[in-house]
Amino acid sequence: MARRIDVTGAGGVRLAAWEFGDPPKTDRAHDPARSPASSSSGGTDLPGVLLLHGLMGRASHWAPTARWLSARHRAVALDQRGHGRSDKPPQAAYTRDAYVEDAEAALEQLGLGPAVLIGHAMGALTGWQLAAKRPDLVRGLIICDMRASALGTASQHTWTEWFRAWPVPFATLADVRKWFGEDDPWVERPNRARGEFYAEVMAESPDGWRPVFEPEQMLRSRETWVYDAHWEELAQVRCPTLVVRGLDGELGRAEAQEMVRVLPNGQYAEVADAGHLVHYDQPEAWRTAIEPFLNTLADA
């Protein structure tokens, strides 16, 4: 069962954070002298994990990961601004600073820090920018399939055209799954997990199924990182960091290994038979890839 916790992000934007597991209680849960932070965490002293989805994603995409993490951690997934159940103000900032400040606010208001940040794509970039900015709040970082190189103008143009190609509204969720899993021109071969991923970000409206986000806000968010490289910020991340890629993902092996080299304390893992949506494509292999790293942090 999911439990929602409201967080106030940068500029007063209301954000929805979610716990998907029932963490075990600790002895300190019954201690009346425990801190407010431990009280707001459901009465646990477990180490914190903040899960950050990618562009167009939502916190619920992390639910399977959050559930197994909850045996040993307080795992919270954040709907980032413009996504999921968080607010989507038309005039709000959809900048790198805003996303990073939102994650910073979540760690502080939820009493999670120093936490492990686990981020996919855009969420991974937010994670390493926050780790560079506030090392006191981040004790470990997992980067899932996010490039440090600039993607460039052509990439943004391609995304703009891709959004225009969506046949919205979709008549049914089955149509959503089929289009994103089979018919989308971006799909090289049928991918059931991709169809399910996009079905999860749709909501029913009077004329059919539409995304829970505004494509224009997604493009505004994306344009704040695609024109720049992010190697310098990566080099400022001092905490242990694991770079994970799907073998068929967007992050190539050479770039991933260069990211590990640039990181002061970097490690590398890859997941076979996975594309960009590594944790969604291959959840068991994803767990196998990241669990040893998390164990080393727990033992440190």
Secondary structure, 3 states (H helix, E strand, C coil): CCEEEEEECHHHCEEEEEECCCCCCCHHHHCCCCCHHHHHCCCCCCCEEEEECCCCCCHHHHHHHHHHHCCCCEEEEEECCCCCCCCCCCCCCCCHHHHHHHHHHHHHHHCCCCEEEEEECHHHHHHHHHHHHCHHHEEEEEEECCCCCCCCHHHHHHHHHHHHHCCCCECCHHHHHHHHHHHCCCCCCCCHHHHHHHHCCEEEECCEEEECCCHHHHHHHHCCCCCCCCHHHHHCCCCCEEEEEECCCCCCHHHHHHHHHHCCCEEEEEECCCCCCHHHHCHHHHHHHHHHHHHHHHHC
